[in-house]
C-alpha cells in the first residue's frame, strides 16, 4: 500500500568520530579581484548588488569560500585608519564598507570569506599610501636607484614588516573574516630594464609569475639591476651579518614577516586561517618561489606559519600537467618538500589559472584537472584565478552541476580537541514532497557552521552522507528538502552537526527517518509462507527502532541452523527468504524449526515453521 504522508522517527546516536580529510571536505573558491566587486563609476546600490551576485554565483557552483581582495597597491577597500581608499572606490568612502558587507553576504549564504591582502606590492603613491609616506621603504637596485614603477616595499626593513603586520591585524581585529589570504608575499621580480608603462593585464600576468625568458635570465644574474635592496642593506655593503648569502637573508626576511603575522593572528583570533598565494613552482627550474623571489613556502607550510597554502598553478593547463607538477614526473615536485605539512592536516589547495585556460582555448580542462587532483589524495581543494573569468564564461552553474555537484564543508585544520555539542534536529512534513528540517544549536555562544545531512545508508556518517545545507548562525536554522516523486518511496535518514570556526565538527544529532508508510510500534515476526514448505519460504518482519537486527533459524534443541539477517536496519517492514539450508549450504532434514528476531542481542519474539523434503 502507498501512503501520501510521511512518518518520521528519532533515535539517539553514539558519537561517530570523523577523521580530517575524509569524504565531504574540500575547499572551493575563486579569487575576486578588486575591480570585480567595486566600480567608481557605479552608485552604492549597484556596487552592493554586484557583491550579492558574486556570492550567489559561488553558491550556484557549490563553492564554500570567497577570496575577496581588500588591500591593493598599499590602499584599502575597507574602513582603515592606516591607509587610504583605493582607486576603484574613487579614493574615497564609497558609501558602505565593502569588506563588512561582503562578509555579511557571504555568511548569509554559508560561505567563508578570506580577505585577500597584497603584502609588499605597494605601487600607489596617493597620499597616505606607504609608497607616498615612506619613500625610503621602496626597493632599490644595486646602484641605489629606487623603483619608479611596480613599487614594492622592502621585506628586509623591520619597520616595513611591523607596519604591514599592523595593517593586516587591523583587518583581523575589526572584521569577522574567516581567513587572511596573502598575495605578493615575496621579493619583487622587477629590474631597472622594466621601468615602462604596461597594460593592467600585463602587470597582472607579471605578478602571477609570467615573465619572459629574457627577464628570467636577468633575474638570475647578479648584474641584473634587480630591485632587491633597501637603504639599510645596500648591495655594496655586502651580505648582512649572520647570513651566508643574500639569498638566505632575502628568504629569512619574508619568512620572518609570515611567522610574526601568524603568531599575531593566533594570539587574538585562532580561527582566522592564514593562507598565502605562493608561486606554482617551489624549487625547481625557471621561475620558482624559493630561488627567484625568495619565498620559502614549503617551510611556512611545514612549520605551521601558514594554516593553508594556495600555490598559483597558472602555468599548467591539463590534468597530466597538474599531476606531474604536484607529485609525479617533475624533478622537484611539491610533494617532495611538504610531507610534514600534509601529515599535519594543513590544507593544500591547487590553483588553476582559469584565465590561462581561457586564453589557450582549453576551458573544458577544468573538470579533468579537478578530478585528477582529487585522485592524489592529499590535495584539499581548489582556488581558481579568477572570478571574473568564471563570470565571463557563465561557468558557475555548470560547475555546480558537474565536478562540484554536491556541497562540501571546509577541511578540518585545527589541532583543538574541543568540539561543539551536537545539535537537535526536528522535522515537519510539509506535504508529500517537502520535509522542513530545523537545526537547534545547544550551548552555542557564537556563530558556527550548522550542517544538515541526508542519506539512504543506515550506517551513514558525516563523511559519507550528502550535505543538504550549510548555514552560519548562532541560533536555529531551517531548510526544506524538496523531494521528487521517486524520492517519496524512499526512507531517508536526516541528521545534523555543528562545526566551529576551525571546522571542528560535533557528533551527529539524533537521526530522523522519513518514511512513506507506517512503521510497527513493536517488533513483529509474521508466520512464514508457505508453511509447511519444501523449497523456499518467505518470512516477513517489522522493526520499530533503528538498530542491529538478527533473524536466526534454530532446531528444536536450540542449535543455530542459519542466520538470515545480521545488519543495522532503520524502522520499517521487511521480508526475507529461507531455502531450508544451513550455514554450510547443506539441505536440512524434514521437521519443525524455530525462527527468532533479535535487536541488540535481545530476543523479542519467535515462531515455528515446518520443512518438508
Secondary structure, 3 states (H helix, E strand, C coil): CCCCCCEEEEECCCCCCCCCCCCCECEEEEEECHHHHCCCCCCHHHHHHHHHHHHHHHHHCCCCEEEEEEEECCEECCCCCCCCECHHHCCCCCCCCHHHHHHHHHHHCCCEEEEEEECCECCCCCCCCHHHHCHHHECECCCCCECCCCCEECCCCHHHHHHHHHHHHHHHHHCCCCEEEEECCCCCCCECCCCCCCCHHHHHHHHCCCCCHHHHHHHCCCCCCECCECCCCCHHHCCCCCCCCHHHHHHHHHHHHHHHHHHHHHHHCCCCEEEEEEECCCCCCCCCHHHHHCCCHHHHHHHCCCCEEEEEECCCCCHHHHHHHHCCCCCCCHHHHCHHHHHCCCEEEECEEHHHHHHCCCCCHHHHHHHHHHCCCCCCEEEEECHHHHHHHCCHHHHHCCCCCCCCECCCCCCCCCCCCCCEEEEEEEECCEEEEEEECCCCCCCEEEEEEEECCCCCCCCCCEEEEEEEECCCEEEEEECCCCHHHCCEEEEEEEECCCCCECCCCCEEEEECCCCCCCCEECCCECCCECCCEEEEEEECCCEEEEEEEEECCCCEEEEEEEEEECCEEEEEEECCECCCCCECCCEEEEEEEEECCEEEEEEEEEECC
